[in-house]
Amino acid sequence: MADKAKLTEEELKSIQTAVSNLNQAKTILGDATNQAHKAQIQVNAMEEAMATSQKELENTYGSISVDLSTGEYEEVVEEAETVEE
C-alpha cells in the first residue's frame, strides 16, 4: 500500500484553525440571529399590547392625544378635507 500524500504540519494547523474560526463565527452569527428573532417576537407582543391599550382608551375617551409625561389629554379633531373645484 502506498503512502498517501499529506499536508505539512504547518499547513494542516493553518487550515484547521481557519475551519475552527469559521465554525465559531457561524455559531456566534446563529446565536445573534436567534436573539434577534426572540427580540422581534417580544416587540410584536408589546406592539399588540399597546394597540389593545390604545383601543381601550379610545373606547373610553374617544380619539385623544395623550401627554405621556403628565397623563393630560386632549381630543383629536380631524380636519375636513377641502375640495377645490
N, C-alpha and C positions, 0 to 999 in steps of 0.2 A: 504494500500500500504506500502510495506516495504522500509525502508531507504536503499539507495544504498551505497555501500562501497566507501570510499573516501580516497585519499592520505592525508597525513598530510600537513599542510600549507607549511612547510619547503620542503617537497618532491615535492609538486606542483610547488613552486617557482624555485626549482632546475631544474626540467625538462623543465619548461617554459623558463628559462634562456638558457639552453642547446639548445633548439629548436630555440630560437631567435638568438643565436650566430651562429648556423649552417646556418640559413637563411641569416644572414648578410654576412657570409663568401661566400656563394653561389652567392650572389649579387655582391660582390667585384670580385669574380672569373669571373662572367659573364661580368662585365664591362671591366676587363682586357683582356678577350678573344675578346671582341668586338673591343677594342682599337688595339689589335694585328692584327686583321683582317683588320681594316682600314689602319694600317701602311703597311701591306703586299700589299694592293691594291695600295697605294702610291708608294711603292718600285717598283712594277711591272710597273706602269706608267712611273716612272723615268728611269727604265731599257729600256723600249721601246723607250723613247725619246732619250736616249743616243745611242741606236743602230741606230736610224734614223740619228742622227748627224754623227755617225761614217761612215755610208753608204754614206752620202753626201760628207764627207771629202775624202773617198776612191774614189768616182766617180770623184772628182776634182783633187786629188793629187796622186791617186794610193795607193798602200799598203805602209803605213808610220807608223813610231813610233814618237809620239809627246812628247816633254818635257813639261808637264803641267805648270811648273813654268815660262818658258820663251816663249813658243809658237814655239820654234825651232823644226824642224822635220827632219828626215832622212828616206830615202827609206828602206823598209824591203826587203832584198834579201833572198829568200828561197833557202836553200842549197839543192842540188840534193842528193837523197839517193844513196849511193854506194852499188852496188850489188856484193857480194862476190861469186865467183864460186868455 
